[in-house]
Structures are given as C-alpha cells and as structure tokens.
Amino acid sequence: MALIDPNYLFSADPALRTVARDLYDGVRDLPIVSPHGHTDPRWYAENAAFPDPAQLLIVPDHYIFRMLFSQGHRLEDFGVATLDDAPVETDGRTIWRRFAKSYDLFRGTPTRSWLDYTFQTLFGLDVPLDERTADHYYDTIAEALATDAFRPRALFERFNIEVIATTDGALDDLSAHRAIRDSGWQGRVVPTYRPDAVVDPDFEGFAANLDRLGEITGADTGTWDGYLDAHCQRRGAFQALGATATDHGHPTAETANLSAAEAARLFDRVRRGTADAGERALFRAQMLTEMARMSAEDGLVMQIHPGSFRNHSAAMFARFGRDKGFDIPTRTDYVRALQPLLDAVGTDPRASVILFTLDETSYARELAPLAGVYPALKLGPAWWFHDSPEGMRRFREATTETAGFYNTVGFNDDTRAFPSIPARHDVARRVDCTFLARLVTEHRLREAEAHELAHDLAYGLAKKAYRL
C-alpha cells in the first residue's frame, strides 16, 4: 500500500489533472537547488552516520515537536536538549515509540505528508506508522542508517541536490565549510551570513558579541566605522567560502536611512547599553538599510524575514533556547516600513532583496505591488506556517496577477530535517504544476509557456535569484 498516491495534490478534475501530471513529469527529476535552510554543515564535513531514526527525523524538527507539545507532551521526552543540561530522553527507540503513538496528531498537516513521502521513497516503507508498526519502522530505518548509502554525502547525492545553503551566524568560525572545501568532495554546500546576534541590541549577549566580532576581524567595534568595517570583513569571509546571500530575521520590516553622523551617535548609545527600546528598534531599522547598501556593493543577495514574534514563550525560551516552535506570525507593515531602504537601494540595479513574510495578508496588498515595481525586490516563497499546499496556492493566487512569476524566487525548503528536503520540493513542484495547469485549462497560458514556467519555478528562478 502506497503512503503517497501518484496523484497526490493534483486536482480531482480529470482534464486539469492530466495537464498537471504532464507538467510535473517534466520537472519532477530536476536537481534540487536549496538556497535557504538550516541543515548542519558539520554533517557534510564529517560525513558521519546519523545516530538513530529519532535523532534524524524527530529531535531536530520543530514542526514535529511543537505539535506534540501543543497536545501536552514534554519536549524532554522527545530528546530536545535543555539549556541547563537537565536529563532528557536519549533512547532513540523510546522517542520513536512515543512519536508513533501520537502520529495521528499530524493528520492532514504538511508534516505528515513530508514524513510519509520520506518513509516511502527513502526507506521503502509501505504500511502506515502507528503504535503497532513503530518498531518495524525503527528497525528498518536504523538498519538503513548503518550503511554508507545513508551517510550525509551519499544522501546529498541521492537527493540530487545541486547546491545547498546553510545559515551561519556572523560569529561562526566556518570551520565545517572549510573542511568541506578541503575534502575534495564535489557536493556544493555554501554558507549564508546571518548577523542577527551582532545587529540586534536585544539579542542575548549583544555587547559581548560585538567584542567577539572585533576579535575575529581586528576591527574596532567600539566605533561606528569600525563596526561597519567588521561586517564587511565577515561578509567577505563568507563569500570566500561560496556564500551568495545574507539572511536577516528582524521582528519587523522597519528600516531607517539616517545620516552617517546620526547613525554614529545612535551606535554609541547602543554600544554603551544606554539606548532605550525605541532607539534599539531604530538601530535594527538602520542596520537593514546598511546591510542593503553592503549587498549592493558586494553582490550578496539580502533576505529579510520579518513578521515573526520569535520565542513567544519566555519560559520555553529560558529552558530550551531559540527555534523551538514558538515563532508566531504578527501583522507586518511593508509599504511605509521599507521606504527608507528602498530610497537607498530600491532602484539600484546592483541590489537584490528577497522579502519573506509570516503575515500572508500582506501578499496581495503590499508585497506583490512593491515587488512588481521595484527592481531590487523579489518575493520569497510561502514560508513557515505557509509552506504547505494551501499556503503555496494562496501565495500564487495573491501575487501572480500583480508581480508575475518572475518577481518571485522559486522555492526553498527552510528545513533542519535533512531527509525532508526532497519531500518539500516535490510538494512545491506538484502545487505549482497544478496552478499552471489551471491557467492552461482556463486558456490564460499556453501549454508550452507552462512547461517553461514549471522548469523556472522548480529550478531556474532560485538559481538566478540567489546568484548560484
């Protein structure tokens, strides 16, 4: 019994389904370009076997454990480490059995689809996962993981990944990326510059982070000019290891365009720790514009991920740290918020800024009109909470009429769960082919054009937008 039907996500309308299947058949086996994600570069550098099925598929995936937590389960029972090193479950089989017993919680969710796809295509499993089949699943997956064919580099090649970008902090030593480069392996893994820890005054340890940035670069991060120089140096170090993009997870899309003197005075207050909440927000806003200027100069594509109330639960943040499923969408203004940045680089042909959002109500009202006129702007794909079949469809419906297809950047999987990458790209290809098929059957698009678009959406746009 197949866990994933061949017609999965295609329309029940036979005519539309036929066109969609034809389009999909032309792109299903294209290489994967994964320009934004959170896989660990050490996996590819060390190429060690994954420890067990739970550590591979459950423990690193906040899509999974946030759902379990919402139903009263403890994260500790699923192997999620605490900041104080309190005891957590470490036995993979125990974690797996608990997960299998609660697998029904994921019915109808994208997570269920990604997992079933992985179980079927990667491990050859064809019976539903539940409490009765938990050990069969665990043993089958564990046996596979013990072989060389399931080490990270072999899976990278099996998944037909052409290039994958990791997300790396400004203070990361990038030793894993250097090890990959020096190993002689031909897989292309590149870093992405994520400077949140040294641009957000509310980031824990901000002052110490700036000190460390100065140590790494030799720049004087006690002065505004030295601080900017330190960023330029770190960006260059990332580029030397193949980086083509930066990533910015700000709470809002607010930008500012202060004079150099005003910015220097603001930095002095931030650096001394005397800035109030409004000044700290203004500094974050100014740094988005500064990063956009740097992108125009050095060619790194800038990604902005605003609209997330990150680490919403103070108690969970204190116990487990960041990225534990408590990032919640908030209303986001883009039209007024981005105007200072767009005044600086919006019409600069060298600049490239990709906008993401957790507030999908802004797609048609703000984001598509902005990207539909400013040369520097492109729209990132439906992301976190919206990287689902329904979210992807709504994204295309809300943005295409105003921004077209070519002011978007294809798809990225944004995942920490390595085996889910092919599943997520397959979903995106199926959804986009179904959307294109509807345009064909409504005589709004010629079929030959739809085939070209299907290829671009699955492969070409991401390569071009991220300069890969």
C-alpha positions as CSV (number, residue, x, y, z in Angstrom):
1,M,0.0,0.0,0.0
2,A,1.5,3.3,-1.0
3,L,1.7,6.0,1.6
4,I,1.8,8.7,-1.1
5,D,-0.6,8.4,-4.1
6,P,0.8,9.2,-7.5
7,N,-2.0,11.8,-7.9
8,Y,-1.2,13.4,-4.5
9,L,-2.1,17.1,-4.6
10,F,-3.3,17.0,-8.2
11,S,-6.8,18.2,-9.0
12,A,-9.8,15.8,-9.0
13,D,-10.8,17.4,-12.3
14,P,-9.5,14.9,-14.9
15,A,-8.7,17.5,-17.5
16,L,-6.8,19.7,-15.1
17,R,-5.1,16.6,-13.5
18,T,-3.8,15.4,-16.9
19,V,-2.2,18.8,-17.7
20,A,-0.7,19.0,-14.2
21,R,0.8,15.5,-14.4
22,D,2.3,16.3,-17.8
23,L,3.9,19.4,-16.4
24,Y,5.1,17.6,-13.3
25,D,6.6,14.8,-15.3
26,G,8.9,17.4,-16.9
27,V,10.3,18.8,-13.7
28,R,10.0,16.0,-11.0
29,D,13.6,14.8,-11.5
30,L,15.2,18.2,-11.8
31,P,18.2,18.9,-9.5
32,I,17.3,20.5,-6.2
33,V,18.5,24.0,-5.5
34,S,18.2,24.6,-1.8
35,P,19.2,28.3,-1.3
36,H,18.0,28.7,2.3
37,G,17.9,26.2,5.0
38,H,19.2,25.2,8.4
39,T,21.0,21.9,7.9
40,D,24.2,21.5,9.9
41,P,27.3,21.9,7.7
42,R,29.1,19.5,10.1
43,W,27.0,16.7,8.6
44,Y,28.6,17.2,5.2
45,A,32.1,18.0,6.6
46,E,32.3,14.9,8.9
47,N,30.1,12.6,6.9
48,A,29.4,10.5,10.0
49,A,26.4,8.1,10.1
50,F,23.3,9.6,11.6
51,P,22.9,8.2,15.2
52,D,19.4,6.8,15.0
53,P,15.9,7.4,13.4
54,A,14.8,9.7,16.2
55,Q,17.9,11.9,16.0
56,L,17.5,12.1,12.2
57,L,13.8,12.7,11.9
58,I,12.3,13.9,15.2
59,V,14.7,15.7,17.5
60,P,15.8,18.5,15.1
61,D,12.4,19.2,13.6
62,H,10.4,21.9,15.3
63,Y,7.4,21.2,13.0
64,I,7.1,17.9,14.8
65,F,7.7,18.7,18.4
66,R,5.7,21.9,18.5
67,M,2.6,19.8,17.6
68,L,3.5,17.3,20.2
69,F,3.9,20.0,22.8
70,S,0.6,21.5,21.9
71,Q,-1.0,18.2,22.9
72,G,0.6,18.1,26.3
73,H,3.8,16.2,25.6
74,R,7.1,17.3,27.2
75,L,9.9,18.2,24.8
76,E,12.3,16.4,27.1
77,D,10.5,13.2,26.4
78,F,11.4,13.6,22.7
79,G,15.1,14.3,23.2
80,V,15.1,18.1,22.9
81,A,18.0,19.4,24.9
82,T,17.6,22.0,27.7
83,L,20.0,24.9,28.2
84,D,20.8,23.7,31.7
85,D,21.6,20.2,30.6
86,A,18.7,18.7,32.6
87,P,18.1,15.0,31.8
88,V,16.1,14.3,28.6
89,E,15.2,11.1,26.9
90,T,18.2,9.8,24.9
91,D,17.0,6.4,23.9
92,G,16.0,6.6,20.2
93,R,13.6,3.7,20.2
94,T,11.7,5.1,23.2
95,I,11.4,8.5,21.5
96,W,10.3,6.8,18.3
97,R,7.6,4.8,20.0
98,R,6.2,7.9,21.7
99,F,6.2,9.7,18.4
100,A,4.5,6.8,16.6
101,K,1.8,6.6,19.3
102,S,0.9,10.2,18.6
103,Y,1.4,10.2,14.8
104,D,-2.4,10.7,14.4
105,L,-1.9,14.3,15.6
106,F,-0.3,15.1,12.2
107,R,-3.3,14.0,10.1
108,G,-3.9,16.5,7.2
109,T,-0.7,18.5,8.0
110,P,2.2,19.2,5.7
111,T,4.4,17.5,8.3
112,R,2.5,14.2,7.8
113,S,2.9,14.5,4.0
114,W,6.7,15.2,4.2
115,L,7.2,12.3,6.6
116,D,5.1,9.8,4.6
117,Y,7.0,10.8,1.5
118,T,10.3,10.2,3.3
119,F,9.2,6.9,4.7
120,Q,8.1,5.6,1.3
121,T,10.7,7.0,-1.1
122,L,13.8,6.9,1.2
123,F,13.2,3.8,3.3
124,G,10.7,1.8,1.2
125,L,8.1,1.6,4.0
126,D,4.6,1.0,2.8
127,V,2.5,0.5,5.9
128,P,1.1,3.4,7.9
129,L,3.0,4.4,11.0
130,D,1.3,3.9,14.3
131,E,1.9,2.3,17.7
132,R,1.8,-1.2,16.2
133,T,4.3,-0.6,13.4
134,A,6.6,1.7,15.4
135,D,9.3,-1.0,15.9
136,H,9.1,-2.1,12.3
137,Y,9.7,1.5,11.2
138,Y,12.5,2.0,13.7
139,D,14.4,-1.2,12.8
140,T,14.0,-0.6,9.0
141,I,15.3,3.0,9.3
142,A,18.1,2.1,11.8
143,E,19.3,-0.7,9.5
144,A,19.5,1.7,6.6
145,L,21.3,4.4,8.6
146,A,24.0,1.9,9.5
147,T,25.0,1.7,5.8
148,D,27.3,4.0,3.9
149,A,24.5,4.7,1.5
150,F,22.7,6.7,4.1
151,R,25.6,8.9,5.3
152,P,25.0,12.7,4.6
153,R,27.1,13.0,1.5
154,A,25.5,9.9,-0.1
155,L,22.1,11.2,0.7
156,F,23.0,14.6,-0.7
157,E,23.9,12.9,-4.0
158,R,20.9,10.6,-3.9
159,F,18.6,13.6,-3.4
160,N,20.1,15.1,-6.5
161,I,21.0,18.3,-4.6
162,E,22.9,20.7,-6.9
163,V,23.7,23.2,-4.1
164,I,22.5,23.8,-0.6
165,A,23.0,26.8,1.6
166,T,23.3,26.6,5.3
167,T,22.5,29.5,7.7
168,D,25.5,30.6,9.7
169,G,25.9,33.3,12.4
170,A,28.3,36.2,11.9
171,L,30.5,34.8,14.7
172,D,30.6,31.2,13.4
173,D,34.2,30.1,12.6
174,L,33.0,28.4,9.4
175,S,35.4,25.5,10.0
176,A,32.9,23.0,8.7
177,H,32.7,24.8,5.4
178,R,36.4,25.0,5.1
179,A,36.6,21.2,5.8
180,I,34.0,20.6,3.1
181,R,36.0,22.7,0.6
182,D,39.3,21.0,1.5
183,S,37.9,17.4,1.5
184,G,37.8,17.1,-2.3
185,W,34.1,16.1,-2.2
186,Q,32.2,17.7,-5.1
187,G,29.0,18.4,-3.2
188,R,28.3,22.2,-3.2
189,V,27.5,23.5,0.4
190,V,27.7,27.2,0.9
191,P,27.2,29.4,4.0
192,T,24.7,32.3,4.4
193,Y,25.6,35.3,6.5
194,R,23.1,35.7,9.4
195,P,24.2,38.7,11.5
196,D,21.2,38.9,14.0
197,A,23.5,38.4,17.0
198,V,25.5,41.4,16.2
199,V,22.8,43.8,14.8
200,D,20.0,43.3,17.3
201,P,20.7,45.1,20.6
202,D,18.1,42.8,22.3
203,F,19.9,39.6,21.3
204,E,21.3,37.9,24.3
205,G,24.9,38.8,24.9
206,F,24.9,41.6,22.4
207,A,27.8,43.6,23.9
208,A,30.0,40.5,24.2
209,N,29.0,39.5,20.7
210,L,30.3,42.9,19.4
211,D,33.6,42.3,21.3
212,R,33.9,38.9,19.7
213,L,33.2,40.4,16.3
214,G,36.1,42.8,16.8
215,E,38.4,40.0,17.9
216,I,37.6,37.9,14.8
217,T,38.1,40.8,12.3
218,G,40.6,43.1,14.1
219,A,38.2,45.9,13.5
220,D,37.3,48.4,16.3
221,T,33.7,47.5,17.0
222,G,33.6,50.3,19.6
223,T,33.1,52.8,16.8
224,W,30.5,53.0,14.1
225,D,33.0,53.0,11.2
226,G,34.9,50.1,12.7
227,Y,31.7,48.2,13.3
228,L,30.6,48.5,9.7
229,D,34.1,47.5,8.6
230,A,33.8,44.4,10.7
231,H,30.6,43.4,8.9
232,C,32.2,44.0,5.5
233,Q,35.1,41.7,6.5
234,R,32.9,38.9,7.8
235,R,30.8,39.1,4.6
236,G,33.9,38.8,2.6
237,A,35.0,35.7,4.6
238,F,31.6,34.1,3.9
239,Q,31.9,34.9,0.2
240,A,35.3,33.3,0.1
241,L,33.6,30.1,1.1
242,G,30.9,30.4,-1.5
243,A,28.2,32.4,0.2
244,T,25.9,34.3,-2.2
245,A,23.3,35.6,0.3
246,T,22.6,37.1,3.7
247,D,19.6,36.5,6.0
248,H,18.0,38.8,8.5
249,G,15.4,37.7,11.0
250,H,14.1,41.0,12.3
251,P,10.9,41.4,14.3
252,T,9.6,44.0,11.9
253,A,10.3,45.3,8.4
254,E,11.1,48.8,9.8
255,T,14.1,50.4,8.0
256,A,15.8,53.8,8.5
257,N,18.1,56.0,6.5
258,L,20.0,58.1,9.0
259,S,22.9,60.4,8.2
260,A,26.3,59.0,9.0
261,A,26.6,61.3,12.0
262,E,23.2,60.4,13.3
263,A,23.9,56.7,12.9
264,A,27.2,57.0,14.7
265,R,25.6,58.7,17.7
266,L,22.9,56.0,17.8
267,F,25.5,53.3,17.7
268,D,27.4,54.9,20.6
269,R,24.2,54.7,22.7
270,V,23.6,51.1,21.7
271,R,27.2,50.1,22.3
272,R,27.2,51.6,25.8
273,G,23.9,49.8,26.6
274,T,22.1,53.1,27.3
275,A,19.7,53.0,24.3
276,D,16.0,52.8,25.1
277,A,13.6,50.5,23.4
278,G,12.8,53.0,20.6
279,E,16.5,53.6,19.9
280,R,17.2,49.9,19.8
281,A,14.4,49.4,17.3
282,L,15.8,52.4,15.3
283,F,19.2,50.7,15.3
284,R,17.8,47.5,13.9
285,A,16.0,49.5,11.2
286,Q,19.2,51.4,10.3
287,M,21.1,48.1,10.1
288,L,18.7,46.7,7.5
289,T,19.5,49.7,5.3
290,E,23.2,49.4,5.9
291,M,23.1,45.7,5.0
292,A,21.2,46.5,1.8
293,R,23.9,49.0,0.9
294,M,26.6,46.4,1.5
295,S,24.7,44.0,-0.6
296,A,24.6,46.5,-3.5
297,E,28.4,46.8,-3.1
298,D,29.5,43.1,-2.6
299,G,26.7,41.3,-4.5
300,L,25.4,39.2,-1.7
301,V,21.6,38.7,-2.1
302,M,19.7,40.0,1.0
303,Q,16.9,38.0,2.6
304,I,14.6,39.7,5.1
305,H,12.4,37.5,7.3
306,P,10.2,39.9,9.3
307,G,6.9,39.5,10.9
308,S,7.7,36.8,13.5
309,F,7.2,37.2,17.2
310,R,10.1,35.0,17.9
311,N,10.4,32.8,21.1
312,H,6.9,33.8,22.1
313,S,7.0,31.8,25.3
314,A,9.5,33.3,27.8
315,A,9.5,30.2,29.9
316,M,10.3,27.9,26.9
317,F,13.0,30.2,25.7
318,A,14.6,30.3,29.1
319,R,14.5,26.5,29.3
320,F,15.2,25.4,25.7
321,G,16.5,28.4,23.8
322,R,15.7,29.6,20.3
323,D,13.9,27.9,17.5
324,K,11.7,25.6,19.5
325,G,8.5,26.2,17.6
326,F,7.4,29.4,19.4
327,D,7.8,31.8,16.5
328,I,4.3,33.3,15.9
329,P,3.2,35.4,12.9
330,T,2.4,39.1,13.5
331,R,0.9,41.8,11.4
332,T,3.6,43.5,9.4
333,D,3.7,46.8,7.5
334,Y,5.9,46.8,4.5
335,V,4.9,49.9,2.4
336,R,6.0,52.5,4.9
337,A,8.5,50.4,6.8
338,L,10.6,49.6,3.7
339,Q,10.5,53.1,2.2
340,P,13.8,54.3,3.7
341,L,15.6,51.2,2.5
342,L,14.0,51.5,-0.9
343,D,15.0,55.1,-1.1
344,A,18.6,53.9,-0.6
345,V,18.8,50.9,-2.9
346,G,15.3,50.2,-4.4
347,T,16.2,51.2,-7.9
348,D,19.9,50.3,-7.8
349,P,20.5,47.5,-10.4
350,R,23.2,46.0,-8.2
351,A,20.9,45.4,-5.2
352,S,18.8,42.3,-4.7
353,V,16.4,42.0,-1.7
354,I,14.2,39.0,-1.2
355,L,11.2,39.5,1.1
356,F,9.6,36.8,3.1
357,T,6.6,37.1,5.5
358,L,4.6,35.3,8.1
359,D,1.7,37.7,7.5
360,E,0.3,36.4,4.3
361,T,-2.5,39.0,4.3
362,S,0.2,41.4,3.0
363,Y,0.9,39.4,-0.2
364,A,-1.7,41.0,-2.5
365,R,-2.0,44.3,-0.6
366,E,1.7,45.2,-0.1
367,L,4.4,42.7,-1.1
368,A,3.3,41.9,-4.7
369,P,2.8,45.6,-5.6
370,L,6.2,46.5,-4.2
371,A,8.0,43.7,-5.9
372,G,6.0,44.4,-9.1
373,V,7.7,47.8,-9.5
374,Y,11.0,48.0,-7.5
375,P,13.8,46.3,-9.5
376,A,15.7,45.4,-6.2
377,L,12.8,43.4,-4.7
378,K,11.8,39.8,-5.2
379,L,9.2,37.8,-3.2
380,G,10.4,34.8,-1.3
381,P,8.2,31.7,-1.3
382,A,5.5,30.8,1.2
383,W,7.4,30.2,4.4
384,W,7.0,28.8,8.0
385,F,3.3,28.1,8.6
386,H,2.6,28.7,4.9
387,D,5.0,26.3,3.3
388,S,2.0,24.0,2.8
389,P,-0.2,23.1,-0.2
390,E,-2.8,25.6,0.7
391,G,-0.2,28.3,1.6
392,M,1.6,27.8,-1.7
393,R,-1.6,28.0,-3.7
394,R,-2.7,31.2,-1.8
395,F,0.8,32.7,-2.5
396,R,0.5,32.1,-6.2
397,E,-3.1,33.4,-6.3
398,A,-2.3,36.5,-4.3
399,T,0.9,37.5,-6.1
400,T,0.9,36.4,-9.7
401,E,-1.5,38.9,-11.1
402,T,0.5,41.9,-9.7
403,A,4.1,40.7,-9.5
404,G,4.0,37.9,-12.1
405,F,6.1,34.8,-11.7
406,Y,9.5,36.4,-12.5
407,N,9.5,38.6,-9.4
408,T,9.4,35.5,-7.3
409,V,12.3,33.2,-6.5
410,G,11.1,29.7,-6.9
411,F,11.1,27.6,-3.7
412,N,13.3,27.0,-0.7
413,D,12.7,24.3,1.9
414,D,13.9,26.2,5.1
415,T,14.4,23.0,6.9
416,R,16.6,21.5,9.7
417,A,15.3,18.0,8.8
418,F,17.6,16.8,6.1
419,P,15.5,13.9,4.8
420,S,12.5,16.2,4.2
421,I,14.2,18.2,1.6
422,P,13.1,16.1,-1.4
423,A,9.6,15.8,0.0
424,R,9.2,19.6,0.4
425,H,10.5,20.3,-3.1
426,D,8.2,17.6,-4.5
427,V,5.2,19.3,-2.8
428,A,6.2,22.7,-4.3
429,R,6.6,21.2,-7.8
430,R,3.2,19.5,-7.6
431,V,1.4,22.6,-6.3
432,D,3.0,24.9,-8.9
433,C,2.2,22.5,-11.7
434,T,-1.4,22.3,-10.6
435,F,-1.6,26.1,-10.5
436,L,-0.1,26.3,-14.0
437,A,-2.4,23.6,-15.3
438,R,-5.4,25.7,-14.1
439,L,-4.1,28.7,-16.2
440,V,-3.7,26.4,-19.2
441,T,-7.2,24.9,-18.9
442,E,-8.7,28.3,-18.5
443,H,-6.8,29.4,-21.6
444,R,-4.8,32.1,-19.8
445,L,-1.5,30.4,-20.5
446,R,-0.2,28.4,-23.5
447,E,0.9,24.9,-22.6
448,A,4.4,25.5,-24.0
449,E,4.7,28.5,-21.7
450,A,3.5,26.4,-18.7
451,H,6.3,23.9,-19.3
452,E,8.9,26.7,-19.3
453,L,7.4,28.2,-16.2
454,A,7.3,24.8,-14.4
455,H,11.0,24.5,-15.0
456,D,11.7,28.0,-13.8
457,L,9.7,27.6,-10.7
458,A,11.3,24.3,-9.8
459,Y,14.8,25.2,-10.6
460,G,15.7,28.2,-12.7
461,L,14.4,31.1,-10.6
462,A,16.1,30.0,-7.4
463,K,19.5,29.7,-9.2
464,K,19.1,33.1,-10.7
465,A,17.7,35.0,-7.7
466,Y,20.4,33.6,-5.4
467,R,23.2,34.0,-7.9
468,L,24.0,30.3,-7.8
